[in-house]
Amino acid sequence: MLLLCCLPAQAGGGWPQPKGEFYLKFSQWWLISDQHYTDQGLLDPNVTNGLFNTSLYAEYGLSHRLTGILYFPFFSRAYFNNTVSATTGEVLKAGEAINSLGDSELSLKYGLITGKPVLLSLTLTLGLPLGIDDGGSDRSLQTGDGEFNQMLRIDLSTAKSFGQLNTFYTLYLGINNRSKGFSDEIRYGLEAGGSFFGEKLLLILRLYGTKSLRNGTLSAFSNSTSIFANNSEHLTFSPELAWQFSSKAGLSFSWAKVLRGKIIFADPAWSAGVFFKF
């Protein structure tokens, strides 16, 4: 989800923000899905569900090694459509929607190795349960998971130039400690990117996933199909394009598709945003 506006920052990964520099991004993310992956990894249909997040993402260089990071969805909307009989056309269950804040994150990233060909950083992220986890008449509408989590992530990054083409690469691994009976998770990912046309156009390719440790205590009922479900797993591919139209601002567009998964929506997610650097 993150996309910064100069090459090291755009890579995220092992590159901390320079001291005193500020990056800001406003974005709209949405997912509309009428199918999901079951706990066996099979595709099943479901009534159309949607989730929309309007968010603020910010990074600030507290020092040359330490970066403060905020992700804050200040408006989140979840809904499901009417359930209609296939034979009579009768509405069996009316659609519903909720609006709220979304689950947010506060992070500190520390550059363990900086200024070298290969960089290493460690990030501590606190997940703040500001969203709703039991909305609607049947308590199935969610803009959050209702639990406070803590994640430690390590990023290994490097950059390389091929003539006029500047590229970067990041490999990361994290452990997400979840509360309220949710299973802990392993988070992993790989990303590669390159800049074109004098670094005005940036292309990033991401492959990332989540593996549940299945050590939670929630009942089977809590395994509702959503992006907030317990024991959810996925492997996702996501390309992103960014156009920097000035030295301080640009636009970004991304798409994300689950390649395989369990207990998660199967349709792609989309995002568009505008970013600034000060």
C-alpha positions in Angstrom: 0.0 0.0 0.0 2.8 2.3 0.6 4.4 4.3 -2.2 6.9 7.0 -1.7 8.2 9.7 -4.0 11.9 9.2 -4.4 13.6 5.9 -5.3 14.9 4.8 -1.8 11.7 5.8 -0.1 9.5 4.3 -2.9 11.1 1.0 -2.2 10.1 1.2 1.5 11.9 -1.8 2.8 15.3 -1.0 4.4 15.3 2.7 3.5 14.3 5.0 6.4 13.1 8.5 5.7 15.9 11.1 5.9 15.9 13.1 9.1 13.3 15.9 9.1 11.7 14.9 5.8 8.0 14.2 5.6 6.0 12.0 3.3 2.2 12.1 3.1 -0.3 10.1 1.0 -4.1 10.3 0.7 -5.6 7.2 -0.9 -8.9 5.5 -1.7 -8.8 1.7 -1.4 -11.8 -0.6 -2.3 -12.8 -4.2 -2.6 -16.1 -5.6 -4.0 -16.4 -9.3 -4.0 -19.1 -12.0 -4.7 -16.8 -15.0 -4.1 -14.4 -16.1 -1.5 -11.8 -18.8 -0.7 -13.0 -21.4 1.8 -10.9 -22.9 4.6 -10.0 -25.6 2.1 -8.8 -23.1 -0.5 -11.7 -23.6 -2.8 -13.8 -20.9 -4.4 -17.4 -20.4 -3.2 -19.9 -17.7 -4.1 -21.3 -15.2 -1.5 -23.7 -12.3 -1.5 -21.8 -9.2 -2.8 -19.8 -7.5 -0.1 -17.9 -4.3 -0.3 -15.3 -2.5 1.8 -14.0 1.1 1.1 -11.2 2.8 3.0 -10.3 6.5 2.6 -6.9 6.8 4.4 -4.0 9.0 5.4 -0.5 7.5 5.3 2.5 9.5 6.7 6.2 8.9 7.3 8.5 11.3 9.2 12.3 11.0 9.6 12.9 11.3 13.3 16.6 10.7 12.8 18.8 9.4 10.0 17.9 5.8 11.2 14.5 6.2 12.9 11.2 6.8 11.0 7.8 7.3 12.5 4.9 5.9 10.4 1.1 6.3 10.6 -1.7 4.6 8.6 -5.1 6.0 9.5 -8.3 5.1 7.5 -10.4 8.1 8.6 -13.5 6.8 6.7 -14.3 3.2 6.2 -17.5 1.8 4.8 -18.6 -1.9 4.7 -21.8 -3.2 3.1 -23.5 -6.3 1.7 -26.2 -6.4 -1.0 -29.7 -7.8 -0.8 -30.0 -11.6 -0.7 -32.5 -12.4 -3.4 -34.2 -15.7 -4.2 -33.0 -17.2 -7.5 -36.4 -18.7 -8.2 -38.9 -16.0 -7.1 -36.8 -12.8 -7.1 -38.0 -12.2 -3.5 -35.6 -10.3 -1.2 -34.8 -12.8 1.5 -32.5 -10.5 3.4 -32.1 -6.7 2.9 -28.7 -5.3 2.4 -27.0 -3.3 5.1 -24.0 -0.9 5.5 -21.9 0.7 8.3 -19.6 3.7 8.3 -16.8 4.3 10.8 -13.1 4.8 11.3 -11.0 1.9 10.1 -8.3 -0.1 12.0 -5.1 1.9 12.0 -1.4 1.4 12.5 1.4 3.2 14.3 5.0 2.1 13.4 8.6 2.8 14.1 11.2 1.7 11.6 14.9 1.6 12.6 17.7 1.3 10.0 20.0 -1.4 11.4 22.3 -1.2 8.3 22.3 2.1 6.3 24.6 3.6 3.7 25.7 0.2 2.4 24.9 -1.8 -0.8 22.6 -4.0 1.2 20.3 -2.4 3.8 18.6 -3.9 6.8 15.7 -2.4 8.8 13.5 -3.5 11.7 9.9 -2.2 12.1 7.6 -2.4 15.1 3.9 -1.9 14.2 1.0 -1.5 16.6 -2.4 -2.3 15.2 -5.1 -0.1 16.7 -8.7 -1.5 16.7 -10.5 1.7 15.8 -12.9 0.0 13.3 -16.2 -1.9 13.9 -15.9 -5.7 14.2 -19.6 -6.7 14.7 -21.8 -4.3 12.7 -25.2 -4.9 11.1 -28.1 -6.9 12.3 -26.2 -10.2 12.2 -23.0 -8.6 13.4 -21.1 -9.7 10.3 -20.2 -6.2 8.9 -16.6 -5.2 9.7 -14.4 -2.2 9.3 -11.8 -3.8 11.7 -11.1 -7.0 13.6 -11.5 -5.6 17.1 -8.1 -6.8 18.4 -4.9 -5.0 19.3 -1.9 -6.6 17.5 1.8 -6.1 17.5 4.1 -7.0 14.5 7.9 -7.1 14.2 9.1 -7.0 10.6 12.6 -7.2 9.1 13.4 -5.8 5.6 16.5 -6.6 3.5 16.9 -4.2 0.6 19.2 -3.2 -2.2 19.3 -1.0 -5.3 21.0 -1.4 -8.6 21.3 0.7 -11.8 21.3 -0.6 -15.3 22.3 2.3 -17.5 19.5 4.8 -17.2 17.2 2.3 -15.3 17.3 2.5 -11.5 15.9 -0.5 -9.8 15.4 -1.6 -6.2 14.5 -4.9 -4.4 13.2 -5.8 -1.0 12.6 -9.1 0.8 10.8 -9.0 4.2 9.5 -11.3 6.9 7.4 -10.5 9.9 5.6 -12.0 12.9 2.2 -10.6 13.8 1.1 -11.2 17.5 -2.7 -11.0 17.6 -5.0 -10.8 20.7 -8.6 -11.7 21.6 -8.2 -15.4 20.5 -7.0 -14.6 17.0 -4.2 -16.8 15.6 -0.7 -15.3 15.2 0.6 -14.9 11.7 3.7 -15.0 9.6 3.9 -12.1 7.1 6.3 -12.3 4.1 6.9 -10.5 0.8 9.1 -9.6 -2.1 9.0 -6.5 -4.1 10.9 -5.1 -7.1 10.7 -1.8 -8.8 12.2 0.5 -11.4 12.0 4.2 -12.4 11.6 5.5 -16.0 11.5 8.8 -17.9 13.9 10.5 -15.6 12.4 8.9 -12.5 9.0 10.5 -13.2 7.3 7.0 -13.7 7.8 4.3 -11.1 6.7 0.6 -11.5 6.6 -1.6 -8.4 5.7 -5.4 -8.5 4.8 -7.0 -5.2 4.3 -10.6 -4.1 3.3 -10.9 -0.5 1.3 -13.2 1.8 0.1 -14.3 5.2 0.4 -17.7 6.9 -1.7 -18.4 10.0 0.0 -20.2 12.9 -3.5 -21.5 13.8 -2.9 -21.1 17.5 -5.9 -19.0 18.3 -9.0 -19.9 20.4 -11.8 -18.3 18.4 -14.7 -20.6 17.6 -15.5 -21.7 14.1 -18.3 -19.1 13.9 -15.8 -16.4 14.1 -14.2 -17.6 10.8 -16.4 -15.3 8.8 -15.2 -14.6 5.3 -13.7 -11.1 5.2 -10.3 -9.5 5.1 -10.4 -9.5 9.0 -11.2 -13.2 9.5 -9.2 -15.4 11.9 -6.9 -18.0 10.3 -7.1 -16.1 6.9 -4.2 -16.9 4.6 -3.3 -15.7 1.1 -0.6 -15.2 -1.5 -1.2 -11.9 -3.4 0.3 -10.3 -6.5 0.1 -6.5 -6.7 1.5 -4.1 -9.4 1.6 -0.4 -8.7 2.3 2.6 -11.0 3.2 6.1 -9.8 3.6 9.3 -11.8 5.6 12.1 -10.1 4.3 15.2 -11.8 6.4 17.6 -9.7 9.4 17.4 -7.4 7.0 17.3 -4.4 3.8 15.5 -5.6 2.5 12.6 -7.6 -0.3 10.1 -8.3 -0.4 6.4 -7.7 -2.6 3.5 -8.8 -2.5 -0.1 -7.7 -4.3 -3.4 -8.1 -4.0 -6.5 -5.9 -5.2 -10.1 -6.7 -5.2 -13.1 -4.4 -3.5 -16.0 -6.2 -4.4 -18.5 -3.6 -6.0 -18.2 -0.2 -8.1 -19.5 2.7 -11.0 -17.7 4.4 -10.6 -14.5 2.4 -12.4 -12.7 -0.4 -11.2 -13.7 -3.9 -11.9 -10.6 -6.0 -9.2 -8.0 -6.7 -8.7 -4.8 -4.6 -8.0 -1.4 -6.1 -6.3 1.7 -4.8 -5.7 5.3 -6.1 -3.9 8.1 -4.3 -2.0 11.3 -4.3 1.3 11.7 -2.5 3.4 14.7 -1.3 6.9 15.1 0.1 8.1 18.0 2.2 
